[in-house]
Amino acid sequence: MVNFDVSNLRRMTKMLAPAADFDSYFTFYYDETNNIRKFYVRKIDFNSYFNSNFVLGGLVYQRSSPNIKLLFDRLNLQKNITEVKLKHIA
């Protein structure tokens, strides 16, 4: 694991947005949808359509991670599933 000192960046950002809450503790769960990762130009077309929508969606939980075992149990997911994806529930 690599640690970065972000204290100067944090201090400057707090000065730019004094009303923002920089001291609360949150846990973020997010997922990228339709992220093609790399876009290629080929001779006659592209490797992806321009009408594909990239979406970053997710949930935020205040404080540390909640116990999600009950949620996983109610979704009847396989035991080896470690993250919930749309393809697992829809």
C-alpha positions in Angstrom: 0.0 0.0 0.0 1.2 3.5 -0.8 0.4 6.4 1.5 0.3 10.0 0.2 0.5 13.1 2.3 -2.6 15.1 1.3 -2.5 17.6 4.1 -1.6 20.6 1.9 -4.2 19.6 -0.7 -6.8 19.2 2.1 -5.9 22.6 3.7 -6.2 24.4 0.3 -9.5 22.7 -0.6 -11.0 23.6 2.8 -10.0 27.2 2.1 -11.8 27.1 -1.3 -14.9 25.5 0.1 -15.2 26.6 3.8 -18.8 25.3 4.1 -17.9 21.8 3.0 -17.6 19.1 5.7 -14.1 17.7 5.6 -14.1 16.1 9.1 -17.0 13.6 9.0 -16.3 9.9 8.3 -18.1 8.3 5.4 -17.8 5.0 3.6 -18.5 5.1 -0.1 -19.7 2.2 -2.3 -19.6 3.1 -5.9 -19.7 1.4 -9.3 -18.9 2.5 -12.8 -21.6 1.7 -15.4 -20.8 1.5 -19.1 -17.2 2.5 -18.6 -15.4 1.4 -21.9 -12.0 2.2 -20.3 -10.3 2.8 -23.6 -11.7 4.5 -26.7 -10.2 3.4 -30.1 -10.5 5.0 -33.5 -10.5 2.2 -36.2 -10.5 2.6 -40.0 -14.2 2.8 -40.4 -15.7 3.2 -36.9 -14.9 3.1 -33.2 -14.7 0.4 -30.6 -17.7 1.9 -28.7 -20.8 3.9 -29.5 -21.0 7.5 -28.7 -24.5 7.1 -27.2 -23.2 4.8 -24.4 -23.7 6.6 -21.1 -21.0 6.4 -18.4 -22.5 6.6 -14.9 -20.9 6.6 -11.6 -23.4 5.5 -9.1 -23.4 4.3 -5.5 -24.2 4.7 -1.9 -22.7 6.6 1.0 -22.8 5.4 4.5 -22.0 7.8 7.4 -19.2 6.3 9.6 -17.7 2.9 9.0 -19.1 0.1 6.9 -22.5 -1.2 7.9 -23.2 -4.9 8.4 -24.5 -6.0 4.9 -24.8 -9.7 5.7 -28.5 -9.4 6.1 -28.9 -7.6 2.8 -26.8 -10.2 1.0 -28.8 -13.0 2.7 -32.1 -11.5 1.6 -30.9 -11.1 -2.0 -30.1 -14.8 -2.0 -26.7 -14.2 -3.6 -24.2 -17.0 -4.1 -21.7 -17.3 -1.2 -18.8 -16.3 -3.4 -20.3 -12.9 -4.4 -18.4 -10.0 -2.7 -20.2 -7.1 -4.4 -23.7 -6.6 -5.7 -23.9 -5.9 -9.5 -27.0 -5.2 -11.5 -26.6 -8.6 -13.3 -26.9 -10.4 -9.9 -30.3 -8.8 -9.0 -32.0 -7.9 -12.2 
